[in-house]
Amino acid sequence: MGFTTTKENQNAVVAPLGNLPNEKSDFQLPENPLVVIEPSKGWVPLNLRDIWQYRDLLYILTMRDIKVRYKQTVLGALWAIIQPLFTMLIFTLFFGRLAGMPSDGIPYPLFAYAALLPWTFFSNAVTGSGNSLVGNANLITKIYFPRMIIPIASVASGLLDFLIAFGLLIFLMFYYAVGLSINILMLPVLVILTSLLAIGIGMWVSALTVKFRDIRYALPFLIQLGMFATPIIYPSSLVPEKWRWLLYLNPLTGQIEAYRSAFFGTPFNWLALSISTVLTLAILFYAAYTFRRMEKSFADLI
Amino acid sequence: MKPIIKVENLSKQYILGGEQKQYSTLRESIVETAQKPFKAFKRGEDKEKNNFWALKDINFEVTPGEVVGIIGRNGAGKSTLLKILSRITEPTTGKIELYGRIGSLLEVGTGFHPELTGRENIYLNGAILGMRQTEIAKKFDEIVDFAEVESFLDTPVKRYSSGMYTRLAFAVAANLEPEVLIVDEVLAVGDAEFQKKCLGKMKSVSDKDGRTVIFVSHNMAAVKSICRRGILLKNGALTFDGSAISAVDSYMQGGSDLSSFREWKANDMPGNNNIKIRRAAVYAQGKDIGDPILTSDDLVFEIEFYNEVNNGIVDVTWDLMNVQGIHVAHLGATCSSSNTNRGWLKTIAVLPRNILNTERYVFSVQFGKNQKELLFRMEDVLIFDVEDGIENRGSNFGKLPGVIHPVCRWQTETVI
């Protein structure tokens, strides 16, 4: 019988250890400190080398998110298809059939699905990475690693779903007898661009969420609005020429349209894509610097 | 000898209330910004009141191969120091220079995911602790051997017993190979045999490989047996830096204040969602609290606490240690025979006279549920002196040697 809960036998005695300082250790101390811990002020360097050193952790956290996502679900990875597929069916019914939305000469289901594919990836990635820091509070308060890895891993884990949902698009294109063109070669570039945008926004949101929990409630709502501000259910040609530039201030517009061009072989709108790329990179850098600046208070606030 | 860790004028300030509230909302932040110019006048006095220095002007150096124990009471700043050393949080002022790779173990099994299997968690936890994948793969068998979980490698860890879970978690951590290892209370978990294994591992880490270890613990015996050097923190300041044995003595004697009676107000009772402690006392039976306690007195120790647990049997356990850090006794009992009701409880125990020696003693208390689950533990609740009441001491005036001093039945006969 014992009332011990955890601290049984604390006196497991072992002879004193620790050789006299440096009796046996033979490694050489570096001239300069490897790390200097100091209070940081203002803007902090990005320290990308640090992230590179922890690339294994990035990979493992990504795999963890993927493995855990569909544990104990019956349909498993099918959920990656179900979400965009059903959204597409509903949109086709309401916007394609009932409202007669134009779709630049492409069958409406295909038109909608080609945009929903990157949109679903983007919105899930932003939601996931936005909540990722708070969700990993146990790591942040117990161990050091570049915090940026958490939102980045969260976005990266969405890529698999993207790939699975892409399989369905190929199937739909066969069904509607739409052939692939050389434009498809742009796809990897587009996926990288969308990922960078998702990382930028996700990282920024995740850092803000640590301090302002309001964001958790505002985010789903904002993402919903974002879908209507992006030409997903409608083509950008629907917007009067005079206002179209407004649409292109949304960095996703150029990307979504480029996805359609890549899939259906229509000409790329290079201007729109360039604007989008510049905006994406600007957001990414701004987010990364903001994140680094806020990073130091994460452990105390979370 | 060049240090591997150099800490200079390190301070850490926490701002209580106001700005560092756990959940700040956007609205508050906007309102605060708007009010800032008007608040400027009041600020001065407000600031001083709300600021709390968890660490103040800490200076020390550690040379390679040293094993340093950091001790101090709850709230002395030990955890804050570890968190700054392991780069989890930033200091407010001061500087630390690190000349080696640091691996920190502030918790066993950080990042373990219950849904993942043992195998997957080994890789996950290893990566979180800063190991490369190839490094983990190389040590995989060693880790599994050490943890003794071979047959459960492909079971999700949520199905593990808590013992298996702890063993696996420590096994991964034990195979970490940084130049400086920071360990926080990790030894407080697991069964006795496993603890021995862990101590053995730490021994080899510093002995064989000549690595530097910084060890934080409440377990004075462990600190004394593992560390050569001890650093004592008190209210955020470094009050002693020297041999581990003198650090422990200083902690147990001069370093800590006597407190044979303690009472807390409603808003700062120690505890958690399960248990809240209101009052604790130790005194000689038949005398008042605060009167000297003699070895010839029956020793009464009592505690009043609020029990929030309604569906289990709550137990109270007292750990009695002496100033040498020796665990003198582990005394416990359940609070009732059937489920303990929610509400205020008072548990009184009496330790019969003539057992303890003339010495300073420390009580820690812990609460458990169904003698299995830990509800709450508080270190160093009561500190008290037992004074000389030993009769038949012959010509010796002073503390008699020995951990205990029972009264024996003596008899001498003449024999042929």
HADDOCK unambig.tbl for C-alpha pairs under 7 A between the chains (distance, minus, plus):
assign (segid A and resid 3 and name CA) (segid B and resid 317 and name CA) 6.35 0.50 0.50
assign (segid A and resid 3 and name CA) (segid B and resid 332 and name CA) 5.69 0.50 0.50
assign (segid A and resid 3 and name CA) (segid B and resid 333 and name CA) 6.94 0.50 0.50
assign (segid A and resid 3 and name CA) (segid B and resid 371 and name CA) 5.53 0.50 0.50
assign (segid A and resid 5 and name CA) (segid B and resid 368 and name CA) 6.39 0.50 0.50
assign (segid A and resid 5 and name CA) (segid B and resid 371 and name CA) 6.52 0.50 0.50
assign (segid A and resid 5 and name CA) (segid B and resid 372 and name CA) 5.61 0.50 0.50
assign (segid A and resid 5 and name CA) (segid B and resid 373 and name CA) 6.02 0.50 0.50
assign (segid A and resid 5 and name CA) (segid B and resid 374 and name CA) 5.41 0.50 0.50
assign (segid A and resid 6 and name CA) (segid B and resid 188 and name CA) 6.77 0.50 0.50
assign (segid A and resid 6 and name CA) (segid B and resid 189 and name CA) 5.67 0.50 0.50
assign (segid A and resid 6 and name CA) (segid B and resid 190 and name CA) 6.70 0.50 0.50
assign (segid A and resid 6 and name CA) (segid B and resid 374 and name CA) 6.95 0.50 0.50
assign (segid A and resid 7 and name CA) (segid B and resid 188 and name CA) 5.60 0.50 0.50
assign (segid A and resid 7 and name CA) (segid B and resid 189 and name CA) 6.44 0.50 0.50
assign (segid A and resid 8 and name CA) (segid B and resid 191 and name CA) 6.31 0.50 0.50
assign (segid A and resid 8 and name CA) (segid B and resid 192 and name CA) 6.08 0.50 0.50
assign (segid A and resid 9 and name CA) (segid B and resid 192 and name CA) 5.53 0.50 0.50
assign (segid A and resid 10 and name CA) (segid B and resid 219 and name CA) 6.87 0.50 0.50
assign (segid A and resid 11 and name CA) (segid B and resid 221 and name CA) 6.02 0.50 0.50
assign (segid A and resid 11 and name CA) (segid B and resid 222 and name CA) 6.66 0.50 0.50
assign (segid A and resid 11 and name CA) (segid B and resid 327 and name CA) 6.98 0.50 0.50
assign (segid A and resid 12 and name CA) (segid B and resid 192 and name CA) 6.86 0.50 0.50
assign (segid A and resid 12 and name CA) (segid B and resid 195 and name CA) 6.89 0.50 0.50
assign (segid A and resid 12 and name CA) (segid B and resid 196 and name CA) 5.64 0.50 0.50
assign (segid A and resid 13 and name CA) (segid B and resid 225 and name CA) 6.65 0.50 0.50
assign (segid A and resid 14 and name CA) (segid B and resid 225 and name CA) 6.10 0.50 0.50
assign (segid A and resid 15 and name CA) (segid B and resid 225 and name CA) 5.92 0.50 0.50
assign (segid A and resid 16 and name CA) (segid B and resid 225 and name CA) 4.52 0.50 0.50
assign (segid A and resid 16 and name CA) (segid B and resid 226 and name CA) 5.01 0.50 0.50
assign (segid A and resid 16 and name CA) (segid B and resid 227 and name CA) 6.74 0.50 0.50
assign (segid A and resid 17 and name CA) (segid B and resid 203 and name CA) 5.62 0.50 0.50
assign (segid A and resid 17 and name CA) (segid B and resid 207 and name CA) 6.32 0.50 0.50
assign (segid A and resid 17 and name CA) (segid B and resid 226 and name CA) 5.36 0.50 0.50
assign (segid A and resid 17 and name CA) (segid B and resid 227 and name CA) 6.69 0.50 0.50
assign (segid A and resid 18 and name CA) (segid B and resid 65 and name CA) 6.80 0.50 0.50
assign (segid A and resid 18 and name CA) (segid B and resid 66 and name CA) 6.31 0.50 0.50
assign (segid A and resid 18 and name CA) (segid B and resid 67 and name CA) 5.73 0.50 0.50
assign (segid A and resid 18 and name CA) (segid B and resid 206 and name CA) 5.40 0.50 0.50
assign (segid A and resid 18 and name CA) (segid B and resid 207 and name CA) 5.23 0.50 0.50
assign (segid A and resid 18 and name CA) (segid B and resid 227 and name CA) 6.86 0.50 0.50
assign (segid A and resid 18 and name CA) (segid B and resid 228 and name CA) 6.82 0.50 0.50
assign (segid A and resid 19 and name CA) (segid B and resid 65 and name CA) 6.77 0.50 0.50
assign (segid A and resid 19 and name CA) (segid B and resid 207 and name CA) 5.72 0.50 0.50
assign (segid A and resid 21 and name CA) (segid B and resid 63 and name CA) 6.57 0.50 0.50
assign (segid A and resid 21 and name CA) (segid B and resid 64 and name CA) 6.20 0.50 0.50
assign (segid A and resid 21 and name CA) (segid B and resid 65 and name CA) 4.97 0.50 0.50
assign (segid A and resid 21 and name CA) (segid B and resid 66 and name CA) 5.32 0.50 0.50
assign (segid A and resid 22 and name CA) (segid B and resid 64 and name CA) 5.77 0.50 0.50
assign (segid A and resid 22 and name CA) (segid B and resid 65 and name CA) 5.13 0.50 0.50
assign (segid A and resid 22 and name CA) (segid B and resid 210 and name CA) 6.79 0.50 0.50
assign (segid A and resid 24 and name CA) (segid B and resid 210 and name CA) 5.77 0.50 0.50
assign (segid A and resid 25 and name CA) (segid B and resid 65 and name CA) 6.62 0.50 0.50
assign (segid A and resid 25 and name CA) (segid B and resid 209 and name CA) 6.49 0.50 0.50
assign (segid A and resid 25 and name CA) (segid B and resid 210 and name CA) 4.43 0.50 0.50
assign (segid A and resid 25 and name CA) (segid B and resid 211 and name CA) 6.94 0.50 0.50
assign (segid A and resid 29 and name CA) (segid B and resid 99 and name CA) 6.27 0.50 0.50
assign (segid A and resid 30 and name CA) (segid B and resid 99 and name CA) 6.22 0.50 0.50
assign (segid A and resid 33 and name CA) (segid B and resid 97 and name CA) 5.65 0.50 0.50
assign (segid A and resid 33 and name CA) (segid B and resid 98 and name CA) 5.27 0.50 0.50
assign (segid A and resid 33 and name CA) (segid B and resid 99 and name CA) 4.50 0.50 0.50
assign (segid A and resid 34 and name CA) (segid B and resid 98 and name CA) 5.79 0.50 0.50
assign (segid A and resid 34 and name CA) (segid B and resid 99 and name CA) 5.19 0.50 0.50
assign (segid A and resid 34 and name CA) (segid B and resid 100 and name CA) 6.39 0.50 0.50
assign (segid A and resid 35 and name CA) (segid B and resid 97 and name CA) 6.09 0.50 0.50
assign (segid A and resid 35 and name CA) (segid B and resid 98 and name CA) 5.16 0.50 0.50
assign (segid A and resid 35 and name CA) (segid B and resid 99 and name CA) 6.97 0.50 0.50
assign (segid A and resid 36 and name CA) (segid B and resid 95 and name CA) 6.98 0.50 0.50
assign (segid A and resid 36 and name CA) (segid B and resid 96 and name CA) 5.64 0.50 0.50
assign (segid A and resid 36 and name CA) (segid B and resid 97 and name CA) 4.63 0.50 0.50
assign (segid A and resid 36 and name CA) (segid B and resid 98 and name CA) 6.19 0.50 0.50
assign (segid A and resid 37 and name CA) (segid B and resid 95 and name CA) 5.64 0.50 0.50
assign (segid A and resid 37 and name CA) (segid B and resid 96 and name CA) 4.92 0.50 0.50
assign (segid A and resid 37 and name CA) (segid B and resid 97 and name CA) 6.42 0.50 0.50
assign (segid A and resid 38 and name CA) (segid B and resid 90 and name CA) 6.83 0.50 0.50
assign (segid A and resid 38 and name CA) (segid B and resid 91 and name CA) 6.35 0.50 0.50
assign (segid A and resid 38 and name CA) (segid B and resid 94 and name CA) 6.37 0.50 0.50
assign (segid A and resid 38 and name CA) (segid B and resid 95 and name CA) 4.89 0.50 0.50
assign (segid A and resid 38 and name CA) (segid B and resid 96 and name CA) 6.69 0.50 0.50
assign (segid A and resid 39 and name CA) (segid B and resid 90 and name CA) 5.76 0.50 0.50
assign (segid A and resid 39 and name CA) (segid B and resid 91 and name CA) 5.45 0.50 0.50
assign (segid A and resid 39 and name CA) (segid B and resid 92 and name CA) 5.66 0.50 0.50
assign (segid A and resid 39 and name CA) (segid B and resid 93 and name CA) 6.05 0.50 0.50
assign (segid A and resid 56 and name CA) (segid B and resid 127 and name CA) 6.45 0.50 0.50
assign (segid A and resid 56 and name CA) (segid B and resid 132 and name CA) 6.29 0.50 0.50
assign (segid A and resid 56 and name CA) (segid B and resid 133 and name CA) 6.50 0.50 0.50
assign (segid A and resid 57 and name CA) (segid B and resid 127 and name CA) 4.99 0.50 0.50
assign (segid A and resid 57 and name CA) (segid B and resid 128 and name CA) 6.16 0.50 0.50
assign (segid A and resid 60 and name CA) (segid B and resid 124 and name CA) 6.01 0.50 0.50
assign (segid A and resid 68 and name CA) (segid B and resid 115 and name CA) 6.63 0.50 0.50
assign (segid A and resid 138 and name CA) (segid B and resid 111 and name CA) 6.98 0.50 0.50
assign (segid A and resid 139 and name CA) (segid B and resid 110 and name CA) 6.35 0.50 0.50
assign (segid A and resid 139 and name CA) (segid B and resid 111 and name CA) 5.90 0.50 0.50
assign (segid A and resid 141 and name CA) (segid B and resid 88 and name CA) 6.41 0.50 0.50
assign (segid A and resid 142 and name CA) (segid B and resid 88 and name CA) 6.89 0.50 0.50
assign (segid A and resid 142 and name CA) (segid B and resid 106 and name CA) 5.97 0.50 0.50
assign (segid A and resid 142 and name CA) (segid B and resid 107 and name CA) 6.87 0.50 0.50
assign (segid A and resid 142 and name CA) (segid B and resid 110 and name CA) 6.98 0.50 0.50
assign (segid A and resid 143 and name CA) (segid B and resid 86 and name CA) 6.96 0.50 0.50
assign (segid A and resid 143 and name CA) (segid B and resid 88 and name CA) 6.06 0.50 0.50
assign (segid A and resid 144 and name CA) (segid B and resid 86 and name CA) 6.35 0.50 0.50
assign (segid A and resid 144 and name CA) (segid B and resid 87 and name CA) 5.67 0.50 0.50
assign (segid A and resid 144 and name CA) (segid B and resid 88 and name CA) 5.26 0.50 0.50
assign (segid A and resid 211 and name CA) (segid B and resid 23 and name CA) 6.69 0.50 0.50
assign (segid A and resid 211 and name CA) (segid B and resid 24 and name CA) 6.01 0.50 0.50
assign (segid A and resid 212 and name CA) (segid B and resid 23 and name CA) 6.72 0.50 0.50
assign (segid A and resid 212 and name CA) (segid B and resid 24 and name CA) 5.50 0.50 0.50
assign (segid A and resid 212 and name CA) (segid B and resid 25 and name CA) 4.90 0.50 0.50
assign (segid A and resid 212 and name CA) (segid B and resid 26 and name CA) 5.76 0.50 0.50
assign (segid A and resid 213 and name CA) (segid B and resid 23 and name CA) 6.54 0.50 0.50
assign (segid A and resid 213 and name CA) (segid B and resid 25 and name CA) 6.26 0.50 0.50
assign (segid A and resid 214 and name CA) (segid B and resid 25 and name CA) 6.09 0.50 0.50
assign (segid A and resid 214 and name CA) (segid B and resid 26 and name CA) 6.62 0.50 0.50
assign (segid A and resid 296 and name CA) (segid B and resid 89 and name CA) 6.21 0.50 0.50
assign (segid A and resid 296 and name CA) (segid B and resid 90 and name CA) 6.12 0.50 0.50
assign (segid A and resid 297 and name CA) (segid B and resid 89 and name CA) 6.99 0.50 0.50
assign (segid A and resid 299 and name CA) (segid B and resid 88 and name CA) 6.36 0.50 0.50
assign (segid A and resid 299 and name CA) (segid B and resid 89 and name CA) 5.90 0.50 0.50
assign (segid A and resid 300 and name CA) (segid B and resid 89 and name CA) 7.00 0.50 0.50
assign (segid A and resid 301 and name CA) (segid B and resid 20 and name CA) 6.54 0.50 0.50
assign (segid A and resid 301 and name CA) (segid B and resid 22 and name CA) 5.78 0.50 0.50
assign (segid A and resid 302 and name CA) (segid B and resid 22 and name CA) 6.84 0.50 0.50
